[in-house]
Amino acid sequence: MTEIVGWCSSVVLLLTITTQVRKQWKTGSNDGVSKWLFIGQLAASVGFTVYSVLTANTVFIVTNSMLLMSSLTGLWIYFRNR
């Protein structure tokens, strides 16, 4: 049951972030989006990914690795749209 809660929460979080990144990509606009959102997410995701590997928590390794990739993508799109 614990793993199910973790994976479900992971899906919700990833959908939230990827929806924002997808919106930026489709509209070609950064309206209402701060680059600091992605910079902060990038920094946190690096730290959490390292922590997750050190604690061998598969849910967090996958989630934080994907969040790291989404923050890099979001940041790239942000600067592309400028």
N, C-alpha and C positions, 0 to 999 in steps of 0.2 A: 504493500500500500504506500509506503514511503517513496519508493521509486516512481510510482504512478503520479503522485502529487508533484514530485520534482519534474518529471517529463512534461506534464500538463502545464505547469507554470513556465517551463522553458519555451514551449510552443507559443503561449500567449505573449511572452516577452519578445520573442523573435518576430512574431507576426506584427507586433506594434512597431518595432524598429524598421522592419523591411517594408511595411506599408508607407512609412514616411519617405524612405529612400526611393521607393518606386514612384511615389507622387512627384518627387523632385525630378526624377529621370523623365517621366512622361510630360510634365508641364514645362520643363526647361527653366524653372523658376526656383529661387531660394526664398521667396516671400515667407516671412515668419519663421525662418530657420536660421539659427546661429551656427557659425562654424565651430564655436566653443562647445556646442552640444556634441559634435563628433570628436573634437579633440579630447574633451573630458571622457567620453565613452571609450575612445581609443586607449587612453592612459589607464582607465579602470579595467578595461578588458584584458590588457596585457598583464596587469597585476593579478587579476582574478584567474586568468588562464594558468599562470605560473603556480598560484596557490592551489588550483584545482589539480594540476599534475602532481604537485608535492603531496597532496592528501589523497590522491588516486580516486577522485570522485568523478565517475564517468559522466553523470548528468551535467556537472559543472564544466568538465573539460569540453564536452560537445557544445554546450550553450555558450560558454565564454569564447571559445574559438570562433563560433559563428557570429557572435556579437562583434568580435574583433574584425572579422572580415566585413561585416555590414558597416562598421564605423569607417573602415578604410574606403569602402565603396561610397558611402555618404559624403565623406570628405572630398574624394575625387570628383564626385558629381557637383558638389558645392563649388569647387574651384573651376570646374568646366563651365558651369552656368554663369559665372561672373562675367 
